[in-house]
Amino acid sequence: MKTLSTTLILLLSCLPCISQDIHFSFAERNPLVLNPAFAGANYKKEATLNYRNQWSSLGDPITTTTLGFHSRITAERRNSGNTLAIGIQFTNDKAGNPRITGNTISAIIADHIQLSRESKIGAALKIGYGQRAIRAQEGQWATQFNGTTYDPSIGSGEAFETAEFRYLDVGAGLLYTYKRKGRIFSQSDTRIINAGISGYHLNRPNNSFFTENTDKLPVRWSAFASAEIGITGTNGIILPGVYYNQQGPLNELLIGALYKFKITDDTRYTGFNKPLSVSLGLFGRLRDAGIIKMMLDWDQYSLGYAFDFNASGLSEYSNGFGAHEIFLRFCLPEAGPSRFSR
């Protein structure tokens, strides 16, 4: 009875979130999900793999995996001109019991215009093809509760018009980037700022297993600002960030900062030494969770882990265990004196 009650509470609590997009605590390390204009903005090439496991303490978890890659296709000119880039992103999402799955593959094209030696602005278009499916037979429904316990022999009474549907998904983004590189043999005074706005599901695709086009996916508007601020005279860097999403009546605010400590610096011309750094930070998702983040950066590779401490109304049942999240990243930064590590 306790297990069934917990499951029902979880399902009921998630009803207002059915049309809510995926989200990640490591928003800044999932660039093409955060804003498609990140394609080609800071790196020549970048590949990311992100995985999130949520609500495992309550039974069947919600898991989300994204894989992204982007690359510049024209050479960057420092003081004038523009840089074109392309990207591709795959997303897989699985939600609990009954199993609801979603898969999306998206293509991105971005153009970045150099405003000055230190700043540029970019715009991107993202077009995706998505698929969602439900395995209703695997679910445990309220109608199958016989007064004492769950009885699978009782019919669920649920009738879906379709167990699967597909859709076209359109998004776009704008991104401003400011980058002031550090001194020749030290990056302690480096300043990097990224800020952007983006919109997703601009074509309002179908989101219903019952009657097509009766439930259209709300547009998600996203805005963020993040920075990398070197502390002069030290090996420390502060990485603050604020991320806001609005989708229909739902909104999300993620805010916090990491402290990054450079263990070794790179020799920017010879490449003899490889940069190595560790980061630790605290973030908060308003009315939802407190988040601990840890990262390790070595040369062109990054590894990170985040843990969400649930602080919402479900904390009584989750015992505070919200989500685990990991990411892997490979990037090819700009060559020569402009090379930097984030």
C-alpha positions as CSV (number, residue, x, y, z in Angstrom):
1,M,0.0,0.0,0.0
2,K,2.8,2.4,0.8
3,T,4.5,1.7,-2.5
4,L,1.3,2.3,-4.4
5,S,0.5,5.5,-2.5
6,T,4.0,6.8,-3.2
7,T,3.7,6.0,-6.9
8,L,0.3,7.7,-7.1
9,I,1.6,10.8,-5.3
10,L,4.5,11.0,-7.7
11,L,2.3,10.7,-10.8
12,L,-0.2,13.3,-9.5
13,S,2.6,15.7,-8.6
14,C,4.0,15.4,-12.1
15,L,0.7,16.1,-13.9
16,P,1.4,19.8,-14.3
17,C,4.8,19.0,-15.7
18,I,3.7,16.8,-18.5
19,S,4.3,19.5,-21.1
20,Q,7.6,20.7,-19.5
21,D,10.8,20.2,-21.4
22,I,13.8,18.2,-20.2
23,H,16.2,20.2,-18.0
24,F,19.8,19.7,-16.7
25,S,21.5,21.0,-13.6
26,F,24.7,21.3,-15.7
27,A,22.9,23.6,-18.1
28,E,26.2,25.3,-19.0
29,R,27.8,22.0,-20.0
30,N,24.9,21.1,-22.4
31,P,25.3,24.0,-24.8
32,L,23.0,23.0,-27.7
33,V,20.2,22.3,-25.3
34,L,20.7,25.6,-23.5
35,N,21.0,27.7,-26.7
36,P,21.5,26.5,-30.3
37,A,23.6,29.6,-31.1
38,F,26.4,28.0,-29.0
39,A,27.3,26.1,-32.1
40,G,30.7,27.5,-33.1
41,A,30.5,30.3,-30.6
42,N,33.5,29.5,-28.3
43,Y,35.1,26.4,-29.9
44,K,36.1,25.2,-33.3
45,K,34.6,21.8,-32.4
46,E,32.8,20.5,-29.3
47,A,31.2,17.2,-28.4
48,T,29.2,16.6,-25.3
49,L,27.4,13.7,-23.6
50,N,25.0,14.4,-20.7
51,Y,23.1,11.9,-18.6
52,R,20.5,12.7,-15.9
53,N,18.8,10.2,-13.6
54,Q,15.9,11.6,-11.5
55,W,13.6,10.2,-8.8
56,S,15.3,6.8,-8.6
57,S,14.6,6.8,-4.8
58,L,10.8,6.7,-5.7
59,G,11.0,3.7,-8.0
60,D,11.2,3.8,-11.8
61,P,13.3,6.9,-12.5
62,I,13.2,9.5,-15.2
63,T,16.3,9.3,-17.3
64,T,17.5,11.8,-20.0
65,T,20.5,11.4,-22.3
66,T,21.7,14.0,-24.8
67,L,24.5,13.8,-27.3
68,G,25.6,16.9,-29.1
69,F,28.3,17.9,-31.6
70,H,29.0,21.2,-33.4
71,S,31.8,22.5,-35.7
72,R,32.7,25.7,-37.4
73,I,32.7,25.4,-41.2
74,T,34.3,28.7,-42.1
75,A,37.5,30.3,-40.7
76,E,37.0,32.9,-37.9
77,R,38.3,36.5,-38.6
78,R,39.1,38.4,-35.5
79,N,38.0,42.0,-36.4
80,S,35.4,41.5,-39.1
81,G,33.4,39.1,-41.0
82,N,31.3,36.2,-39.8
83,T,31.7,32.5,-38.8
84,L,29.3,29.8,-39.9
85,A,28.8,26.6,-37.8
86,I,26.7,23.5,-37.9
87,G,25.6,21.2,-35.2
88,I,23.6,18.0,-34.5
89,Q,21.9,17.0,-31.2
90,F,20.2,13.7,-30.1
91,T,18.0,13.5,-27.1
92,N,16.5,10.4,-25.4
93,D,14.0,10.7,-22.5
94,K,12.4,7.9,-20.5
95,A,9.8,8.5,-17.9
96,G,8.8,6.0,-15.2
97,N,5.9,3.6,-15.3
98,P,4.0,3.4,-17.7
99,R,7.1,3.9,-19.8
100,I,6.9,7.1,-21.8
101,T,9.8,7.6,-24.2
102,G,10.8,10.5,-26.3
103,N,13.5,10.7,-29.0
104,T,14.6,13.8,-30.9
105,I,17.3,14.5,-33.5
106,S,18.0,18.1,-34.4
107,A,20.1,19.9,-37.0
108,I,21.5,23.3,-36.2
109,I,23.0,26.1,-38.3
110,A,24.5,29.2,-36.7
111,D,26.2,32.4,-37.9
112,H,28.4,34.5,-35.6
113,I,29.2,38.1,-36.5
114,Q,32.4,39.7,-35.1
115,L,31.5,43.0,-33.4
116,S,35.0,43.8,-32.2
117,R,38.2,41.9,-31.3
118,E,36.6,40.8,-28.0
119,S,32.9,40.4,-28.7
120,K,30.6,38.8,-31.2
121,I,26.9,38.0,-31.6
122,G,25.4,34.9,-33.1
123,A,22.1,33.6,-34.3
124,A,21.0,30.0,-34.9
125,L,18.1,28.0,-36.3
126,K,17.3,24.5,-34.9
127,I,15.1,22.0,-36.7
128,G,14.3,18.7,-35.1
129,Y,12.3,15.5,-35.8
130,G,10.8,14.0,-32.7
131,Q,9.0,10.8,-31.6
132,R,7.1,9.9,-28.4
133,A,5.7,6.6,-27.4
134,I,3.9,5.1,-24.4
135,R,3.7,1.5,-23.2
136,A,0.3,1.7,-21.4
137,Q,0.3,-2.1,-20.7
138,E,3.3,-1.6,-18.4
139,G,1.5,1.0,-16.2
140,Q,-0.2,0.6,-12.9
141,W,-3.4,2.6,-12.9
142,A,-5.7,3.8,-10.1
143,T,-8.5,1.7,-11.5
144,Q,-6.5,-1.5,-10.8
145,F,-6.5,-0.9,-7.1
146,N,-9.0,-3.4,-5.6
147,G,-9.4,-1.7,-2.3
148,T,-6.5,-3.5,-0.7
149,T,-3.7,-3.8,-3.2
150,Y,-2.8,-3.5,-6.9
151,D,-4.4,-6.1,-9.0
152,P,-3.0,-6.5,-12.6
153,S,-5.9,-8.7,-13.6
154,I,-8.2,-5.7,-13.5
155,G,-8.4,-3.8,-16.7
156,S,-7.0,-0.3,-16.6
157,G,-9.8,1.3,-18.6
158,E,-7.3,3.5,-20.4
159,A,-7.7,3.9,-24.1
160,F,-5.1,5.7,-26.2
161,E,-5.8,6.7,-29.8
162,T,-2.2,6.0,-30.6
163,A,0.7,4.6,-28.7
164,E,3.2,6.7,-30.7
165,F,3.3,10.0,-32.6
166,R,6.0,12.0,-34.5
167,Y,6.4,15.7,-35.0
168,L,8.6,18.5,-36.5
169,D,10.2,20.8,-33.9
170,V,11.6,24.3,-34.6
171,G,13.7,26.5,-32.4
172,A,16.0,29.5,-32.6
173,G,18.5,31.4,-30.5
174,L,20.6,34.5,-30.1
175,L,23.9,34.6,-28.2
176,Y,26.3,37.4,-27.2
177,T,29.9,36.4,-26.4
178,Y,32.6,38.6,-24.9
179,K,36.1,37.2,-24.4
180,R,39.2,38.9,-23.1
181,K,42.1,36.5,-23.0
182,G,44.6,36.4,-20.1
183,R,48.2,37.3,-20.1
184,I,50.7,35.3,-22.2
185,F,51.7,32.8,-19.4
186,S,48.7,33.3,-17.1
187,Q,45.0,33.4,-17.6
188,S,44.2,34.8,-14.1
189,D,42.7,38.0,-15.6
190,T,40.6,36.2,-18.3
191,R,37.1,37.5,-18.7
192,I,34.5,35.4,-20.7
193,I,30.8,36.3,-20.8
194,N,28.0,34.5,-22.6
195,A,24.4,35.7,-22.6
196,G,21.5,34.6,-24.7
197,I,17.9,34.1,-25.4
198,S,16.2,31.3,-27.2
199,G,12.8,29.8,-28.1
200,Y,11.8,26.2,-28.6
201,H,8.8,24.5,-30.1
202,L,8.1,27.7,-32.1
203,N,5.8,25.7,-34.4
204,R,3.7,24.3,-31.4
205,P,3.9,20.6,-32.3
206,N,1.4,18.0,-31.2
207,N,1.8,16.6,-27.7
208,S,-1.1,14.2,-27.3
209,F,-1.6,10.5,-27.4
210,F,-5.3,10.9,-27.7
211,T,-6.5,13.3,-30.4
212,E,-3.9,14.8,-32.7
213,N,-3.4,18.6,-32.4
214,T,-5.7,18.9,-29.3
215,D,-2.7,19.4,-27.1
216,K,0.1,21.5,-28.6
217,L,3.4,21.7,-26.9
218,P,3.9,25.2,-25.3
219,V,6.7,27.4,-26.5
220,R,9.7,27.3,-24.1
221,W,11.5,30.6,-23.7
222,S,15.0,30.5,-22.3
223,A,17.3,33.2,-21.1
224,F,20.7,32.9,-19.4
225,A,23.9,34.7,-18.5
226,S,27.2,33.1,-17.5
227,A,30.7,34.2,-17.0
228,E,34.3,33.1,-16.3
229,I,36.1,35.6,-14.1
230,G,39.8,35.1,-13.3
231,I,40.9,36.3,-9.8
232,T,44.0,38.4,-10.5
233,G,47.1,37.2,-8.8
234,T,45.7,33.8,-8.0
235,N,45.0,30.4,-9.6
236,G,41.3,30.8,-9.0
237,I,38.4,31.5,-11.4
238,I,34.8,32.2,-10.5
239,L,32.1,30.8,-12.8
240,P,28.7,32.4,-12.0
241,G,25.6,31.6,-13.9
242,V,21.8,32.3,-14.0
243,Y,19.4,30.3,-16.2
244,Y,15.7,31.0,-16.6
245,N,13.0,29.0,-18.5
246,Q,9.4,29.7,-19.1
247,Q,7.0,27.2,-20.7
248,G,3.3,27.9,-20.5
249,P,2.4,28.6,-16.8
250,L,5.6,26.8,-15.6
251,N,8.9,28.5,-14.9
252,E,12.3,27.5,-13.6
253,L,15.2,29.6,-12.2
254,L,18.6,28.1,-11.7
255,I,21.3,30.2,-10.2
256,G,24.7,29.7,-8.6
257,A,28.5,29.7,-9.1
258,L,31.5,27.4,-9.2
259,Y,35.0,28.0,-8.0
260,K,37.6,26.7,-10.4
261,F,41.2,26.1,-9.2
262,K,44.0,25.8,-11.8
263,I,46.4,23.1,-10.7
264,T,48.6,23.5,-13.8
265,D,48.5,26.1,-16.6
266,D,49.1,25.6,-20.2
267,T,52.1,27.0,-22.2
268,R,50.1,28.8,-24.8
269,Y,52.7,28.6,-27.6
270,T,54.6,25.4,-27.1
271,G,51.8,23.3,-25.7
272,F,54.3,21.5,-23.5
273,N,52.2,21.7,-20.4
274,K,48.5,20.8,-20.4
275,P,46.0,22.8,-18.3
276,L,44.5,20.9,-15.4
277,S,41.8,22.3,-13.1
278,V,39.1,21.2,-10.6
279,S,35.9,23.0,-9.8
280,L,33.3,22.9,-7.0
281,G,30.1,24.9,-6.8
282,L,26.7,25.3,-5.4
283,F,23.5,26.1,-7.4
284,G,19.9,26.3,-6.5
285,R,16.7,25.6,-8.5
286,L,14.0,27.9,-7.1
287,R,11.4,26.0,-5.0
288,D,12.9,22.7,-6.2
289,A,16.4,21.7,-5.3
290,G,19.9,22.6,-4.0
291,I,22.7,21.3,-6.3
292,I,26.3,20.4,-5.7
293,K,28.5,20.4,-8.8
294,M,32.0,19.1,-9.3
295,M,34.2,19.3,-12.5
296,L,37.6,18.1,-13.7
297,D,39.1,19.8,-16.8
298,W,42.3,18.4,-18.4
299,D,43.4,20.0,-21.7
300,Q,40.5,19.5,-24.1
301,Y,38.6,17.1,-21.9
302,S,36.0,17.7,-19.2
303,L,34.2,15.4,-16.7
304,G,31.5,16.6,-14.3
305,Y,29.0,15.3,-11.7
306,A,26.0,17.0,-10.1
307,F,23.7,15.9,-7.3
308,D,20.3,17.5,-6.7
309,F,19.0,17.6,-3.1
310,N,15.2,17.7,-3.5
311,A,13.6,20.5,-1.5
312,S,10.1,20.5,-3.1
313,G,6.9,18.9,-1.7
314,L,8.2,15.5,-2.7
315,S,11.2,15.6,-0.3
316,E,9.1,13.7,2.3
317,Y,9.0,10.7,0.0
318,S,12.3,11.1,-1.8
319,N,14.3,11.6,1.4
320,G,15.9,14.6,-0.4
321,F,17.4,12.5,-3.2
322,G,16.5,14.3,-6.4
323,A,18.8,13.5,-9.3
324,H,22.3,12.4,-10.3
325,E,23.9,13.9,-13.4
326,I,27.1,13.4,-15.3
327,F,28.7,14.9,-18.4
328,L,31.7,14.3,-20.6
329,R,33.0,16.9,-23.0
330,F,35.7,17.2,-25.7
331,C,36.5,20.6,-27.3
332,L,38.9,21.9,-29.8
333,P,39.6,25.5,-28.7
334,E,41.0,28.4,-30.8
335,A,44.6,28.0,-31.7
336,G,47.6,30.2,-30.8
337,P,47.5,33.2,-28.4
338,S,43.7,33.2,-28.2
339,R,43.4,29.7,-26.9
340,F,41.6,29.4,-23.6
341,S,40.2,26.7,-21.4
342,R,36.7,26.8,-19.8
